[in-house]
């Protein structure tokens, strides 16, 4: 029960996920406008993937091939190809996408829209906004239940 290591990424790191293959950490960096890829053995940044202004929340796709990144200030969601460690595409969804949750089927990505008083529902097949749900000012964290798995850990719900 002690700190085993730390990685310096600069900027303003917000959210972090272990890569599906276990070979790295993805760190959303709001201050740098992208995602740091961290080597977990050396605790060093090995890549930086520019995604958009205000990179904030992360979610791993159900097939573990992609990582979704909300770019809060850019009003977009970027999709990172895990195997190639590169941004595959960026979807303009509007609003201010913040924290992310994935539907159990993996076909819908839900994003709180912090500065836009809503929740955005996005198709993971097309990247198009399916629905905007008004919820009130300051929408931030987001929970989507039920989820696959038995446990929920972490700031915004990491389910496995």
C-alpha positions, 0 to 999 in steps of 0.5 A: 500500500504505497506509491510504486511510481509516478509519470509526469505528463505536464498540462492538466491530466484528468482521466486515465484508463489502462489500455486493453492489452495492458501495455500502457496507460492512456491519460486524457490531458485537458491542458495539452489537448490530447492523450499521453500514452504511458509505459507502465514499466518505465512510467514514462510518456512514450507517445502523445496523441493530439485529439482536441482542445480540452481532452477530458474523459476516456472510455474503452470500446466493448471490443477493446479495439478503441478508446473514446476521448471527449474533447470538452472545449472542442465539442468533439469525441476522438476515437483512438485505435489501440493497436496502432496507437493513433487517432482514427477519427474525430466526431464533431458532436457539439456541446461540451462532452465531458465524462463518458459511459458506454451502453452495454451493447457498445452502440451508444456512447453517452457523454455529460455535456458540462457547459451545455446542461445536457447529456449527449447520446452518440452512435459509435457506428456513425459518430453522429449525435442521436439525442441531446437530453437536457439535465440542468447546469454543470452535468459532469459525472455519468453512470449508465446501469446496468453494465456488464460485469460485477464491479464498479471502480473509480471516479466515473465508473470503471466496470468489469 
